[in-house]
Amino acid sequence: MTKINALYIVCLLFSLIFVTAYSPVRCETKNSAIPAGFIGWEASPPGAAARAVRPSYIIGTVHSICHPRYAFDPDIYRYMSSCEVFVLESKNSIFNYKNEKEYFLPKETSIKKLIGEEKWNKLVEICRKNSIDGNFENYMPWYLSANLTRPDLVDDECVTMDEYLLSKARKKSMKIFGLETMAMSSLNKIPLEAQIEELENIMANFDEIKSAETKLIDAYNSGKVDALYMIINRRQDENKKKVSEKRYREILVDERNTGWLPAVEKHINGSAAFIAVGVAHLTGDNGIIENLKKRGYKLTEISKPARGSRGK
């Protein structure tokens, strides 16, 4: 079975990295819009409150896909047009994060010291093959892992799904809100030992990890929540005893979901909101969707496959 490391899934689905100013992202040809499915739900408040407000829409995104234009199903724009506010993970720290100190280890240490000479030499070879130059010896392990597992086709005109939807929201003069103010600090909460463990896992399984992208994106574009959920959680089940796997999930997904829920509820109970977050925050027992259902909210799935997808 193809190995998909925790941080790769984080980069692709779990929504935190978004460092396009510092690391490469996937960008397809500019000649035409890329067909894109979407995973989403219509959300209404519990009980009588549902009659007082228009429904909101919660859309899951994939952060590592990058393209100038996306050919979404027209429904996604209809949903957006019915809303007054646009909500994303963070309107400040993700898209324009400038505090470079967050990306580097303390001066007294280095990745070379942490992994030893033999593994360091292998890491240097992998980095050079993937056009990662510069002083990566002092990168935080999570940041180097993010660079290694993100695809390497870059184009200045490319934007992520979230940025593309955000640009549409701005054209519609929607009010913009973020669910959190400082996302990058979550990565540095991950114990250094877990970061190193994950980096070493990437080094040991690099080719297999890079090839896993197609399966994940195909599952997303199928519009089938169950197919996507199975791919993500199959890997988690295989590594449930692994410290780094557990901590990445807890810090980058579960804890952030808990922190976001009050704001998500506030937006759903207020003006009609179009909420776009990394799709893996939405699925599973600890996901946003299941938590809203437990609180009495009405959730109706509205997912659509990409044109030409086998999910049709």
N, C-alpha and C positions, 0 to 999 in steps of 0.2 A: 504493500500500500504506500502511496506517496506520502512522504513526511511533510507536514505543514507546521512549522514552529510557531510558538505563541506570539512572538513579536511580529512575525510575518502577517498573521491574522490581524493583529492589532493595527499594523500599517495599512492593511487592505480594507478592513471592516470596522475595527473598533474605535476609530475616529480620532486618535489623539495627535499623530505626528504632524502632518500639515506643515512641513518646513520646506516649502517649495523654493524659498530663497537660498537654501543651503544644500538641499539634496535633490537628486533627479526624480522625476515622476513619469508615469506612462503617458505618452502622447501619440495618438494615431495620426494618420494623414490628414492634412487640412482641406483636402479637395471636397469633402462632403461631410455632412453631419453624421455622427456615429449613432447607430441605433441603440437605444437605451431602454431597458425595462425599468420598473420600479416596484419596490415593496412598500406597501402603505396601508393605513387604516383611517377610516372616518371615526371621529371621536365626539361623543356628546356627554354632558354632565349627567350625574345620577338623578333619577326621579323627575320631579316637576321642574327642576332647574333647566332641564334639557329643552323645555318649550320656550324659555326666555332668551336663549342665545342660538345663533346659527352654529352648525357643526364645525369642528376644527378638523384638520388633517395632519396626520403624522406620517412622514415619509422617511424611509431608511435610505442612506446613501452609501456609496463605495468611494472612499477617499483617494485611492491610488490611480483611478482612471482619470486621465487628463486629456482634454480635447477642446478645440475652439467652440464647437457647437454640438448639441445633443439632440437627437430626434426622439424625444419622449412621446408617449401617447398623448394626444391632445387633452385627455382628461386631466392630466397633471396641471395644465395651465388653467383649466376651468376651475379646479379646486382652489388654485392660488387666487384666482380673480374673485372668488367668493369670500376671501379672507381679508381682514384688515391689518393683521400683523404677521411678520415673518420672524420665526424663532430658529436660531441655530445654536450650536454648542457654545461658541464664544465669538462675539463680534469684534473683540479687540485682540486677544492674545494669540489666537491661532493663525489668522491670516497675515498679521503684521508683527510677528514676534521678533524683537530686536535684542533682547538681553542674551548676548552670546555666551556669557559666563555659565549659563545653565547647561551648555553643551560640553563643558570641559571638566575633567577631573581636577582635584586639588593639585597644586604645583608639586607636592612632595611624592606623588604617585604617577603611574602610567599603566597603560594596558600591558605593555611589555613586562613590567614587574609583576603584574597580576596573573598573567598566564604562562610566563616562562619563555625561555629562548626558542625552544623547538616550535611551540604553537605560534609564537610571534612571527617566526619566519614564514610559516604557512599563511598566516593572516596577511602579511605584507604582500605575498604573491597573489592572494585572492583580491586584495584591494587594488593592486596595480592592474590586474586583468579587468577590473570593473571601473577603471578611471577614477579611483578615489585616491587623490594625491594630498600633499600637504601634511600637516602635523597631526595625523590621526592617532598617533601614539597617546595623545592626551585627551582624546574624545571620551566622553562618558560612554560606557559600553552599550547602553541602549541606543545612543545616537549613531554609533558606528554600525550597530546591527540594523538600524533603520535605513542607513545608506546602502548597506549590502543587500537588503531584501527589497528595496524599491527598484522598479524597472528603470532603465537608463536612457530612454529616448526623450529628449528635451526640446521644447519649442516655446518661445516666448509668448506666443498667442494662446497657448493651451491654458485651460482652467479646469479645476476639479468640478465634480457635480455640484458640490455645495456652493462654490463660487459662482457657477453658472446660474443656479437657482436664485442666489442672492442678487445677482445682477438683474434678473427678471423682476424680483421684488422691488428693487430700487427704481426701476423704470415705471413700476406701478405706484410709486410713492407710498409703499407700505411702511409702517413703523417697524424698525428692526430691533430685536432683543436677543440677548445671549443667555444661555442657561448657567454659565459660569464665567468668572472674570479671569481666572488664571489656570489654564489647563496644563501648561508645561511642567508645573511643579509636581504633578502627579507622577510623572516619569521618574523624577529624582527621589521620590518616596520609595521606589523599589529598591530593596537591599542590594548592595553592590555585588554580593555573592550570587544573587539570582540573576543579575545582569550579565555577569561573567559566564554563568552556566548556560544562559541562553545564547550568548555570543559563540561559545564553544560548540553548542548544538548546531548553530548555523554553519560554522566552519566544517563540521563533520558531515553535514547533509546538504551542502550548498546547492548543488545542481538540482536535487529533488525539490528543494524548497522553491527555487526560482521557477521550476516548471509547474508548480501547483497553482499559479495565478489563473491560468485558463479555466480550470475546473471551478474555482470560486466565482469568477466573473460570469461564467456560463450559468451557474446556479442562480446567481442574482438576476441575470437577464431572462431567466425562464419565468420569473414572476412567481415562483413556487417557494413559499416560506419554508416548508418542510424540507425541501431539497437543500436549501442553504443551511438550515439549522443542523441537519445531519452531518454535513461536511465539517462545520465548525466543531460540533460536540463530539464527533468521532475521534478527533485528535485529542480533545480534552480528556476523554475516557481513557485513551491509551496512555496518557501521561498524568493521571490523577495523583500519582505518588510523587511527582516531580515538583520540587519546591518552587522553582522559577515559574512554571506553568500556572500554579495555583496563585502565586502572588501577583503575576501580571493580570490575571483575570479579576482578582479581588480589587486591586488598586485602580486599574484602568477601566474596568467595566462596572462591577457590582457597586463599589463605593460611589462612583460618579452617578450611577443610576439613582441611588438613594438620595444623593444630594440634589439631583435635578427634579425629582418628583414634585416637590412643593411648587416649583416654578411652572412645571408642565400643567399641573392642576389649575394653577392661577390663570394661565393663558386660556385653557379650555373653558373655564368658568366665566371668563371675561369676554373680550371681543373674539370673533372667529379667528383662529390662528392657524397658520401653515408652519408646521414644525418639521425641520429637516435635521436629522442626526445620523451618525453612523449606524448602519442597519443592525449590527450585532448588539447594540444597546437595546434593541426592541424585542428580540426573541428570547425564549427560554423562561424558566421559572422566576428568575430574578430580573427579567427584562421589563422595560417600561410598560409594554402592552399588558402583560400578565398582572403587573402591580395595579394598573388602572382598573382592570376588570375586577380585581379583589376589592377595590374601593367603590364599586358600583357603577363605573362609567360604562357606557355602551360603546363597544368597538366593533366596527364592521370592516372586514378586509376589502381593500380596493386594488390590490396588486395587479399589475399588467406586465406581460412579457414584452421583450423587445421585438420589433418587426423581424420576422424570419427566424425567431427563436423556436426551439422545439417545445418550449413551454406553452406555445399558442394552442 
